[in-house]
Amino acid sequence: MDIIIYSQPDNPQKDTLLKNLSEFIKPVPIMAFDFEGLFCQLRSKVSGRAIIIFLISHEEELERLMADRSRLFNTKCIIVLPENGDDLAMKGLALQPRYLGYANSDFSDICRVLEKMINKHRRRQP
């Protein structure tokens, strides 16, 4: 199973998220810094077994993702929003994520959810 993190290169929370994830995920997750790079990574994953963590910087980025959601190929995702707000959360939930979190956290919640998703996938492996 591949872990893909989508983030803008200048997102200051990216490094904190990567540091927390690197404590229990080996190998290091694949990074994608724009939507075309993300979709290219998804096309190259023949098995379709990928979890995407979207570290969203602003509302326009989330709207672009929603417009291209058919290109996500039914992957599992976790969405991390920049701020807590009903409008933004409703848009994020429209993507049917496994978990919706916020960037003002220490990302321990994201790590726990991801760990559960990975363990569930491993139990299903023959």
N, C-alpha and C positions, 0 to 999 in steps of 0.2 A: 504494500500500500504506500502510495506517495502522499506526502504532505506538501502542499503548495501554499505559499503565503503571498498574497497580493497586497502591495503597498506602494504608495508613491515614494520615490527615492528620498524625498525631503521630509517625510513624515517622522517627527521626532520620537514617536512611540515604537517605531519599527525595531530599533536596537534593543529596547527593553523587552519587547515580546520575544525576539530571537534569543536573547540571553536566558529568559525563563524557559523557553521551549527546549533549548539545547541541553538543559539539565536532565531530560529524560527521553528525548527523541534522538535516535541515531539511525541513519545518517542525518545530517543537517537538512532541514526542509529546503525545497526548491523555492527560490524567490522570483517573483514576476513584478516588474515595475510599471507595466502598462497593460491595457486590456489585450492588445494584439499578442504580446508576449505570453500572457496568461492563456489565451485561446490556442496559441501554438503549442504550449505545454500540454494542454488537454487533448489536442488532436494526436499528440505523440504517445499518449498513454493508451495503449491498445486494450489493456485489461479494464479500463474504466474505473479502477479502484483508487480513487484519489479523494482526499479531503482538502478543501480549500478554506483557508482562513483569510477573510477579507478585512483588512485594516483600512477602513474608510476614512478619508480626510475631510470630506465636505459633502453636502447634499447633492451637488451636481455629479459627483463621482458615483454616488449610489443610484441616481437616476440613469446614468449611462449604463451601469450594470444591469438595472432592471430592463432597459431597452434591449440588451443583448442576452437576457437570461436563457433563451433557447439554445445558446451556444455552450451552456454549461454542461450539457450532456448528462443530466440527472446526477451530478456529483453531489456528495454531501458537503455542506458548508457550515462554517461558523462565521458570523458577522460581528465585527467590532466597530461600533459607531463612535464618532468623535464626542458626542454629548448626549445626555439623556433628554429626550423630548418625544412627545407623543407622535407628532407628524413624521419625524425621522424613523422612529421605531416601527410605525405602521408600514412605511415603505420597506424597511428592512425585513419585516415579517412576511411581506408579499413574496420574498424569495424562498420562503420555507426553509430557513436555516435550522440546523440541529440545536443551535444556541445563538442567542443575541446578547452581546456584552457591550461594555463601554470602555473607551480608552483611558478614562481617568482612574482605572483600577490598577492593581499590581499584576494583573493577568493570571493570577493563580486559579481563578474560576475557569478561564479558557484552557489552561493546562489540564485541569481535572476533567473537563468535558472531553478534550481531545484524547486523553489517556483512556477514558472509558470507551470512546469510539474505536480506538486502536485495539484494545483488549477484546472488544466484541468481535471485531473483524478476525483477530487471531483465533478465537474459539471456533469460528466458522470454517477455518482452513482445515483441509484434510490432513 
